[in-house]
Amino acid sequence: MDFEITNDKRNELLSRREVQFTLKYDGATPSRMQIIGKLCALLNIKEDQITLDSLSSSFGKTEINGAARIYESKEIRNKTERPHLAARGMPKPKEEGAA
């Protein structure tokens, strides 16, 4: 996977960075968790500080254009983001006792 950050803007009012990127990949389309993991490693942040806003791809291309919001802390993210957006792309907790 090759990441290219196309736009990186600071939003002081909401204490976050708004990043737009282009991702080129080979093979199967990467999952949200893979994209979050790679983006966190690239920008040296924790996974609970980022929210993927949008991902778009075109048929037949191995390229994704996306946007992400990176917060200074988990608490600021939870205050600002809607709960369903903050939970999207995060691993689901495993149920205990499930076979």
Summary of the structure (lengths in Angstrom):
residues: 99
radius of gyration: 14.5
end to end distance: 34.7
largest distance: 47.1
contacts: 234
relative contact order: 0.21
helix: 27%
strand: 36%
